Amino acid sequence: MNGYPVRAKAWRMLGACVCAGVLLAGRGRGADAAPDVAGQTVGPSPYGPSAAEVFTACSPPGIVDYDPIESLAILARESTVVIAGEIDRIQPGRDTIYSAPNQTSTTGSAVIVVRDVTVVAGKLDPAADASVYIEFGSGSPGQCTRTVPPGTAIVAYLEPAWDGAPIYVDEYLDPTSVYTEIEDPGAGRPAGQPLYQASALEGLVWQIPGSAEVVWPLHLGTGPGSIRDALPDGTLAGPE
């Protein structure tokens, strides 16, 4: 999983997991241009799942004790890149085995494929193509894949996902613990494409087409609002 320190170190490995006005595809908009992201539509989604159904399908297992962010502007400064766009699809990602004395478990992940990307802050890896690949721990990657409709709006505060050696010892959690990436470290993305993860629990925000609610899938839940307000200058910082 993604072994690097930040606000809530315990959710950083794959299982406790995994942009100012420049269009990724064209990279031609000025830094002061407002990103074109979907706004709020009043009323229930005219088709597909509700925000609550999406949260239930895609949220990671377990409970995390962490310090909430002070503001989205601060989170943006602490992130490598912030993007806005649309979810093209969600697909199964890498699996991670956690092993420690007398305990072994496997955690799955899912990878969000984001299209129509606008870079809101920071910079993407130069190797990134017209899509961005975001990994996050999921209790049911298959169910999440089937639940989230294409065209779901997303704002994501990102940092690189752990993509190194197949074995990682996490001294923060347990000096004897070992996280082992198994079989297919490139799962969920084309060869050579960088892999990102959310830089905090508040770092992924979704809005289903036609919904008046936003989804914070990394343990936080759902709440009324517009995806526009999840941008660094917005008023949302988590569900109410």
C-alpha positions as protocol buffer text, in pm:
chain_id: "A"
residue {
  index: 1
  type: MET
  ca { x: 0 y: 0 z: 0 }
}
residue {
  index: 2
  type: ASN
  ca { x: 98 y: 357 z: -2 }
}
residue {
  index: 3
  type: GLY
  ca { x: 360 y: 397 z: 261 }
}
residue {
  index: 4
  type: TYR
  ca { x: 430 y: 760 z: 317 }
}
residue {
  index: 5
  type: PRO
  ca { x: 346 y: 990 z: 609 }
}
residue {
  index: 6
  type: VAL
  ca { x: 81 y: 1258 z: 610 }
}
residue {
  index: 7
  type: ARG
  ca { x: -216 y: 1351 z: 823 }
}
residue {
  index: 8
  type: ALA
  ca { x: -360 y: 1005 z: 890 }
}
residue {
  index: 9
  type: LYS
  ca { x: -73 y: 763 z: 846 }
}
residue {
  index: 10
  type: ALA
  ca { x: -279 y: 460 z: 941 }
}
residue {
  index: 11
  type: TRP
  ca { x: -495 y: 481 z: 627 }
}
residue {
  index: 12
  type: ARG
  ca { x: -204 y: 531 z: 391 }
}
residue {
  index: 13
  type: MET
  ca { x: -136 y: 183 z: 266 }
}
residue {
  index: 14
  type: LEU
  ca { x: -357 y: 55 z: -16 }
}
residue {
  index: 15
  type: GLY
  ca { x: -622 y: -80 z: 215 }
}
residue {
  index: 16
  type: ALA
  ca { x: -649 y: 219 z: 442 }
}
residue {
  index: 17
  type: CYS
  ca { x: -644 y: 423 z: 151 }
}
residue {
  index: 18
  type: VAL
  ca { x: -495 y: 567 z: -270 }
}
residue {
  index: 19
  type: CYS
  ca { x: -506 y: 2037 z: -1131 }
}
residue {
  index: 20
  type: ALA
  ca { x: -517 y: 2615 z: -1161 }
}
residue {
  index: 21
  type: GLY
  ca { x: -711 y: 2605 z: -1477 }
}
residue {
  index: 22
  type: VAL
  ca { x: -495 y: 2402 z: -1720 }
}
residue {
  index: 23
  type: LEU
  ca { x: -662 y: 2137 z: -1929 }
}
residue {
  index: 24
  type: LEU
  ca { x: -454 y: 1821 z: -1916 }
}
residue {
  index: 25
  type: ALA
  ca { x: -529 y: 1726 z: -2273 }
}
residue {
  index: 26
  type: GLY
  ca { x: -459 y: 2068 z: -2419 }
}
residue {
  index: 27
  type: ARG
  ca { x: -269 y: 2237 z: -2133 }
}
residue {
  index: 28
  type: GLY
  ca { x: -366 y: 2564 z: -2294 }
}
residue {
  index: 29
  type: ARG
  ca { x: -573 y: 2749 z: -2036 }
}
residue {
  index: 30
  type: GLY
  ca { x: -425 y: 3021 z: -1820 }
}
residue {
  index: 31
  type: ALA
  ca { x: -365 y: 2970 z: -1452 }
}
residue {
  index: 32
  type: ASP
  ca { x: -641 y: 3213 z: -1360 }
}
residue {
  index: 33
  type: ALA
  ca { x: -914 y: 3045 z: -1565 }
}
residue {
  index: 34
  type: ALA
  ca { x: -1194 y: 2887 z: -1364 }
}
residue {
  index: 35
  type: PRO
  ca { x: -1210 y: 2507 z: -1404 }
}
residue {
  index: 36
  type: ASP
  ca { x: -1518 y: 2379 z: -1580 }
}
residue {
  index: 37
  type: VAL
  ca { x: -1675 y: 2136 z: -1333 }
}
residue {
  index: 38
  type: ALA
  ca { x: -2032 y: 2023 z: -1295 }
}
residue {
  index: 39
  type: GLY
  ca { x: -2255 y: 2231 z: -1071 }
}
residue {
  index: 40
  type: GLN
  ca { x: -2538 y: 2138 z: -842 }
}
residue {
  index: 41
  type: THR
  ca { x: -2864 y: 2008 z: -980 }
}
residue {
  index: 42
  type: VAL
  ca { x: -3155 y: 2018 z: -737 }
}
residue {
  index: 43
  type: GLY
  ca { x: -3345 y: 1696 z: -679 }
}
residue {
  index: 44
  type: PRO
  ca { x: -3265 y: 1327 z: -682 }
}
residue {
  index: 45
  type: SER
  ca { x: -3055 y: 1175 z: -957 }
}
residue {
  index: 46
  type: PRO
  ca { x: -3281 y: 1102 z: -1256 }
}
residue {
  index: 47
  type: TYR
  ca { x: -3106 y: 772 z: -1312 }
}
residue {
  index: 48
  type: GLY
  ca { x: -2859 y: 544 z: -1148 }
}
residue {
  index: 49
  type: PRO
  ca { x: -2763 y: 517 z: -781 }
}
residue {
  index: 50
  type: SER
  ca { x: -2812 y: 766 z: -501 }
}
residue {
  index: 51
  type: ALA
  ca { x: -2517 y: 932 z: -327 }
}
residue {
  index: 52
  type: ALA
  ca { x: -2572 y: 705 z: -26 }
}
residue {
  index: 53
  type: GLU
  ca { x: -2561 y: 394 z: -246 }
}
residue {
  index: 54
  type: VAL
  ca { x: -2236 y: 508 z: -404 }
}
residue {
  index: 55
  type: PHE
  ca { x: -2081 y: 578 z: -64 }
}
residue {
  index: 56
  type: THR
  ca { x: -2186 y: 237 z: 68 }
}
residue {
  index: 57
  type: ALA
  ca { x: -2047 y: 58 z: -238 }
}
residue {
  index: 58
  type: CYS
  ca { x: -1713 y: 240 z: -251 }
}
residue {
  index: 59
  type: SER
  ca { x: -1610 y: 334 z: 102 }
}
residue {
  index: 60
  type: PRO
  ca { x: -1308 y: 150 z: 246 }
}
residue {
  index: 61
  type: PRO
  ca { x: -1346 y: -98 z: 531 }
}
residue {
  index: 62
  type: GLY
  ca { x: -1277 y: -4 z: 890 }
}
residue {
  index: 63
  type: ILE
  ca { x: -1273 y: 317 z: 1092 }
}
residue {
  index: 64
  type: VAL
  ca { x: -991 y: 570 z: 1102 }
}
residue {
  index: 65
  type: ASP
  ca { x: -905 y: 815 z: 1378 }
}
residue {
  index: 66
  type: TYR
  ca { x: -757 y: 1125 z: 1219 }
}
residue {
  index: 67
  type: ASP
  ca { x: -740 y: 1504 z: 1236 }
}
residue {
  index: 68
  type: PRO
  ca { x: -979 y: 1676 z: 990 }
}
residue {
  index: 69
  type: ILE
  ca { x: -831 y: 1926 z: 749 }
}
residue {
  index: 70
  type: GLU
  ca { x: -847 y: 2294 z: 840 }
}
residue {
  index: 71
  type: SER
  ca { x: -951 y: 2402 z: 491 }
}
residue {
  index: 72
  type: LEU
  ca { x: -945 y: 2287 z: 131 }
}
residue {
  index: 73
  type: ALA
  ca { x: -695 y: 2564 z: 53 }
}
residue {
  index: 74
  type: ILE
  ca { x: -451 y: 2416 z: 304 }
}
residue {
  index: 75
  type: LEU
  ca { x: -512 y: 2067 z: 166 }
}
residue {
  index: 76
  type: ALA
  ca { x: -437 y: 2196 z: -184 }
}
residue {
  index: 77
  type: ARG
  ca { x: -103 y: 2336 z: -67 }
}
residue {
  index: 78
  type: GLU
  ca { x: -17 y: 2001 z: 91 }
}
residue {
  index: 79
  type: SER
  ca { x: -109 y: 1805 z: -222 }
}
residue {
  index: 80
  type: THR
  ca { x: 109 y: 1733 z: -523 }
}
residue {
  index: 81
  type: VAL
  ca { x: -173 y: 1813 z: -763 }
}
residue {
  index: 82
  type: VAL
  ca { x: -544 y: 1898 z: -751 }
}
residue {
  index: 83
  type: ILE
  ca { x: -765 y: 1801 z: -1042 }
}
residue {
  index: 84
  type: ALA
  ca { x: -1127 y: 1832 z: -1149 }
}
residue {
  index: 85
  type: GLY
  ca { x: -1291 y: 1616 z: -1413 }
}
residue {
  index: 86
  type: GLU
  ca { x: -1533 y: 1331 z: -1476 }
}
residue {
  index: 87
  type: ILE
  ca { x: -1511 y: 968 z: -1375 }
}
residue {
  index: 88
  type: ASP
  ca { x: -1484 y: 763 z: -1693 }
}
residue {
  index: 89
  type: ARG
  ca { x: -1494 y: 435 z: -1503 }
}
residue {
  index: 90
  type: ILE
  ca { x: -1375 y: 264 z: -1185 }
}
residue {
  index: 91
  type: GLN
  ca { x: -1187 y: -62 z: -1223 }
}
residue {
  index: 92
  type: PRO
  ca { x: -1021 y: -316 z: -993 }
}
residue {
  index: 93
  type: GLY
  ca { x: -672 y: -218 z: -880 }
}
residue {
  index: 94
  type: ARG
  ca { x: -385 y: -377 z: -694 }
}
residue {
  index: 95
  type: ASP
  ca { x: -422 y: -611 z: -399 }
}
residue {
  index: 96
  type: THR
  ca { x: -204 y: -580 z: -91 }
}
residue {
  index: 97
  type: ILE
  ca { x: -125 y: -849 z: 163 }
}
residue {
  index: 98
  type: TYR
  ca { x: -69 y: -736 z: 519 }
}
residue {
  index: 99
  type: SER
  ca { x: 132 y: -980 z: 723 }
}
residue {
  index: 100
  type: ALA
  ca { x: 243 y: -962 z: 1084 }
}
residue {
  index: 101
  type: PRO
  ca { x: 299 y: -1221 z: 1354 }
}
residue {
  index: 102
  type: ASN
  ca { x: -4 y: -1453 z: 1360 }
}
residue {
  index: 103
  type: GLN
  ca { x: -199 y: -1230 z: 1120 }
}
residue {
  index: 104
  type: THR
  ca { x: -236 y: -1211 z: 745 }
}
residue {
  index: 105
  type: SER
  ca { x: -502 y: -1028 z: 549 }
}
residue {
  index: 106
  type: THR
  ca { x: -554 y: -909 z: 193 }
}
residue {
  index: 107
  type: THR
  ca { x: -699 y: -571 z: 102 }
}
residue {
  index: 108
  type: GLY
  ca { x: -830 y: -487 z: -243 }
}
residue {
  index: 109
  type: SER
  ca { x: -827 y: -152 z: -416 }
}
residue {
  index: 110
  type: ALA
  ca { x: -1005 y: 24 z: -697 }
}
residue {
  index: 111
  type: VAL
  ca { x: -869 y: 268 z: -954 }
}
residue {
  index: 112
  type: ILE
  ca { x: -1066 y: 571 z: -1070 }
}
residue {
  index: 113
  type: VAL
  ca { x: -1004 y: 665 z: -1432 }
}
residue {
  index: 114
  type: VAL
  ca { x: -1064 y: 1040 z: -1467 }
}
residue {
  index: 115
  type: ARG
  ca { x: -1131 y: 1201 z: -1807 }
}
residue {
  index: 116
  type: ASP
  ca { x: -1168 y: 1564 z: -1919 }
}
residue {
  index: 117
  type: VAL
  ca { x: -911 y: 1661 z: -1660 }
}
residue {
  index: 118
  type: THR
  ca { x: -851 y: 2018 z: -1548 }
}
residue {
  index: 119
  type: VAL
  ca { x: -543 y: 2084 z: -1335 }
}
residue {
  index: 120
  type: VAL
  ca { x: -655 y: 2315 z: -1055 }
}
residue {
  index: 121
  type: ALA
  ca { x: -329 y: 2336 z: -858 }
}
residue {
  index: 122
  type: GLY
  ca { x: 15 y: 2179 z: -876 }
}
residue {
  index: 123
  type: LYS
  ca { x: 141 y: 1965 z: -1162 }
}
residue {
  index: 124
  type: LEU
  ca { x: 75 y: 1617 z: -1293 }
}
residue {
  index: 125
  type: ASP
  ca { x: 353 y: 1374 z: -1369 }
}
residue {
  index: 126
  type: PRO
  ca { x: 477 y: 1453 z: -1724 }
}
residue {
  index: 127
  type: ALA
  ca { x: 413 y: 1088 z: -1817 }
}
residue {
  index: 128
  type: ALA
  ca { x: 38 y: 1125 z: -1757 }
}
residue {
  index: 129
  type: ASP
  ca { x: -176 y: 1088 z: -2065 }
}
residue {
  index: 130
  type: ALA
  ca { x: -523 y: 1236 z: -2115 }
}
residue {
  index: 131
  type: SER
  ca { x: -655 y: 1037 z: -1816 }
}
residue {
  index: 132
  type: VAL
  ca { x: -556 y: 1033 z: -1448 }
}
residue {
  index: 133
  type: TYR
  ca { x: -550 y: 710 z: -1247 }
}
residue {
  index: 134
  type: ILE
  ca { x: -637 y: 730 z: -876 }
}
residue {
  index: 135
  type: GLU
  ca { x: -612 y: 430 z: -647 }
}
residue {
  index: 136
  type: PHE
  ca { x: -806 y: 395 z: -323 }
}
residue {
  index: 137
  type: GLY
  ca { x: -873 y: 116 z: -77 }
}
residue {
  index: 138
  type: SER
  ca { x: -1218 y: -35 z: -121 }
}
residue {
  index: 139
  type: GLY
  ca { x: -1408 y: -291 z: 78 }
}
residue {
  index: 140
  type: SER
  ca { x: -1575 y: -410 z: -242 }
}
residue {
  index: 141
  type: PRO
  ca { x: -1395 y: -298 z: -561 }
}
residue {
  index: 142
  type: GLY
  ca { x: -1631 y: -499 z: -781 }
}
residue {
  index: 143
  type: GLN
  ca { x: -1944 y: -345 z: -630 }
}
residue {
  index: 144
  type: CYS
  ca { x: -1792 y: 3 z: -652 }
}
residue {
  index: 145
  type: THR
  ca { x: -1705 y: -54 z: -1017 }
}
residue {
  index: 146
  type: ARG
  ca { x: -2063 y: -151 z: -1094 }
}
residue {
  index: 147
  type: THR
  ca { x: -2222 y: 132 z: -894 }
}
residue {
  index: 148
  type: VAL
  ca { x: -2056 y: 459 z: -997 }
}
residue {
  index: 149
  type: PRO
  ca { x: -2198 y: 589 z: -1328 }
}
residue {
  index: 150
  type: PRO
  ca { x: -1972 y: 734 z: -1597 }
}
residue {
  index: 151
  type: GLY
  ca { x: -1983 y: 1111 z: -1600 }
}
residue {
  index: 152
  type: THR
  ca { x: -1974 y: 1143 z: -1220 }
}
residue {
  index: 153
  type: ALA
  ca { x: -1799 y: 1471 z: -1140 }
}
residue {
  index: 154
  type: ILE
  ca { x: -1484 y: 1449 z: -930 }
}
residue {
  index: 155
  type: VAL
  ca { x: -1248 y: 1684 z: -749 }
}
residue {
  index: 156
  type: ALA
  ca { x: -933 y: 1511 z: -624 }
}
residue {
  index: 157
  type: TYR
  ca { x: -644 y: 1629 z: -406 }
}
residue {
  index: 158
  type: LEU
  ca { x: -364 y: 1390 z: -493 }
}
residue {
  index: 159
  type: GLU
  ca { x: -15 y: 1266 z: -422 }
}
residue {
  index: 160
  type: PRO
  ca { x: 175 y: 979 z: -584 }
}
residue {
  index: 161
  type: ALA
  ca { x: 65 y: 632 z: -479 }
}
residue {
  index: 162
  type: TRP
  ca { x: 330 y: 403 z: -339 }
}
residue {
  index: 163
  type: ASP
  ca { x: 477 y: 236 z: -642 }
}
residue {
  index: 164
  type: GLY
  ca { x: 809 y: 101 z: -525 }
}
residue {
  index: 165
  type: ALA
  ca { x: 947 y: -230 z: -411 }
}
residue {
  index: 166
  type: PRO
  ca { x: 704 y: -521 z: -373 }
}
residue {
  index: 167
  type: ILE
  ca { x: 767 y: -540 z: 4 }
}
residue {
  index: 168
  type: TYR
  ca { x: 729 y: -248 z: 240 }
}
residue {
  index: 169
  type: VAL
  ca { x: 787 y: -247 z: 616 }
}
residue {
  index: 170
  type: ASP
  ca { x: 567 y: 9 z: 790 }
}
residue {
  index: 171
  type: GLU
  ca { x: 747 y: 109 z: 1108 }
}
residue {
  index: 172
  type: TYR
  ca { x: 471 y: 354 z: 1202 }
}
residue {
  index: 173
  type: LEU
  ca { x: 213 y: 80 z: 1249 }
}
residue {
  index: 174
  type: ASP
  ca { x: 432 y: -211 z: 1349 }
}
residue {
  index: 175
  type: PRO
  ca { x: 807 y: -257 z: 1294 }
}
residue {
  index: 176
  type: THR
  ca { x: 743 y: -627 z: 1228 }
}
residue {
  index: 177
  type: SER
  ca { x: 464 y: -569 z: 977 }
}
residue {
  index: 178
  type: VAL
  ca { x: 512 y: -625 z: 607 }
}
residue {
  index: 179
  type: TYR
  ca { x: 291 y: -506 z: 324 }
}
residue {
  index: 180
  type: THR
  ca { x: 341 y: -717 z: 13 }
}
residue {
  index: 181
  type: GLU
  ca { x: 220 y: -615 z: -327 }
}
residue {
  index: 182
  type: ILE
  ca { x: 121 y: -930 z: -510 }
}
residue {
  index: 183
  type: GLU
  ca { x: 147 y: -1052 z: -866 }
}
residue {
  index: 184
  type: ASP
  ca { x: 39 y: -749 z: -1068 }
}
residue {
  index: 185
  type: PRO
  ca { x: 171 y: -412 z: -946 }
}
residue {
  index: 186
  type: GLY
  ca { x: 51 y: -250 z: -1268 }
}
residue {
  index: 187
  type: ALA
  ca { x: -315 y: -347 z: -1222 }
}
residue {
  index: 188
  type: GLY
  ca { x: -574 y: -79 z: -1288 }
}
residue {
  index: 189
  type: ARG
  ca { x: -376 y: 142 z: -1528 }
}
residue {
  index: 190
  type: PRO
  ca { x: -192 y: 125 z: -1859 }
}
residue {
  index: 191
  type: ALA
  ca { x: 179 y: 46 z: -1849 }
}
residue {
  index: 192
  type: GLY
  ca { x: 388 y: 352 z: -1772 }
}
residue {
  index: 193
  type: GLN
  ca { x: 103 y: 563 z: -1638 }
}
residue {
  index: 194
  type: PRO
  ca { x: 156 y: 727 z: -1297 }
}
residue {
  index: 195
  type: LEU
  ca { x: -70 y: 620 z: -1014 }
}
residue {
  index: 196
  type: TYR
  ca { x: -208 y: 867 z: -762 }
}
residue {
  index: 197
  type: GLN
  ca { x: -398 y: 848 z: -434 }
}
residue {
  index: 198
  type: ALA
  ca { x: -589 y: 1100 z: -225 }
}
residue {
  index: 199
  type: SER
  ca { x: -365 y: 1312 z: -2 }
}
residue {
  index: 200
  type: ALA
  ca { x: -622 y: 1307 z: 281 }
}
residue {
  index: 201
  type: LEU
  ca { x: -958 y: 1150 z: 361 }
}
residue {
  index: 202
  type: GLU
  ca { x: -1119 y: 1468 z: 228 }
}
residue {
  index: 203
  type: GLY
  ca { x: -916 y: 1437 z: -90 }
}
residue {
  index: 204
  type: LEU
  ca { x: -1178 y: 1262 z: -305 }
}
residue {
  index: 205
  type: VAL
  ca { x: -1514 y: 1430 z: -370 }
}
residue {
  index: 206
  type: TRP
  ca { x: -1774 y: 1300 z: -619 }
}
residue {
  index: 207
  type: GLN
  ca { x: -2112 y: 1417 z: -742 }
}
residue {
  index: 208
  type: ILE
  ca { x: -2347 y: 1183 z: -928 }
}
residue {
  index: 209
  type: PRO
  ca { x: -2509 y: 1338 z: -1239 }
}
residue {
  index: 210
  type: GLY
  ca { x: -2832 y: 1509 z: -1138 }
}
residue {
  index: 211
  type: SER
  ca { x: -2770 y: 1477 z: -764 }
}
residue {
  index: 212
  type: ALA
  ca { x: -2784 y: 1759 z: -510 }
}
residue {
  index: 213
  type: GLU
  ca { x: -2540 y: 1576 z: -281 }
}
residue {
  index: 214
  type: VAL
  ca { x: -2167 y: 1520 z: -288 }
}
residue {
  index: 215
  type: VAL
  ca { x: -1993 y: 1197 z: -189 }
}
residue {
  index: 216
  type: TRP
  ca { x: -1675 y: 1180 z: 22 }
}
residue {
  index: 217
  type: PRO
  ca { x: -1598 y: 809 z: -30 }
}
residue {
  index: 218
  type: LEU
  ca { x: -1295 y: 776 z: 198 }
}
residue {
  index: 219
  type: HIS
  ca { x: -1490 y: 709 z: 521 }
}
residue {
  index: 220
  type: LEU
  ca { x: -1657 y: 1051 z: 539 }
}
residue {
  index: 221
  type: GLY
  ca { x: -2003 y: 998 z: 394 }
}
residue {
  index: 222
  type: THR
  ca { x: -2232 y: 1225 z: 192 }
}
residue {
  index: 223
  type: GLY
  ca { x: -2376 y: 1574 z: 228 }
}
residue {
  index: 224
  type: PRO
  ca { x: -2566 y: 1842 z: 41 }
}
residue {
  index: 225
  type: GLY
  ca { x: -2368 y: 2066 z: -187 }
}
residue {
  index: 226
  type: SER
  ca { x: -2209 y: 2124 z: -525 }
}
residue {
  index: 227
  type: ILE
  ca { x: -1885 y: 1975 z: -653 }
}
residue {
  index: 228
  type: ARG
  ca { x: -1774 y: 2332 z: -731 }
}
residue {
  index: 229
  type: ASP
  ca { x: -1758 y: 2401 z: -358 }
}
residue {
  index: 230
  type: ALA
  ca { x: -1504 y: 2119 z: -319 }
}
residue {
  index: 231
  type: LEU
  ca { x: -1242 y: 2321 z: -509 }
}
residue {
  index: 232
  type: PRO
  ca { x: -962 y: 2485 z: -304 }
}
residue {
  index: 233
  type: ASP
  ca { x: -1151 y: 2814 z: -279 }
}
residue {
  index: 234
  type: GLY
  ca { x: -1479 y: 2639 z: -192 }
}
residue {
  index: 235
  type: THR
  ca { x: -1670 y: 2609 z: 132 }
}
residue {
  index: 236
  type: LEU
  ca { x: -1691 y: 2230 z: 166 }
}
residue {
  index: 237
  type: ALA
  ca { x: -1440 y: 2040 z: 376 }
}
residue {
  index: 238
  type: GLY
  ca { x: -1634 y: 1722 z: 446 }
}
residue {
  index: 239
  type: PRO
  ca { x: -1995 y: 1616 z: 495 }
}
residue {
  index: 240
  type: GLU
  ca { x: -2201 y: 1809 z: 746 }
}
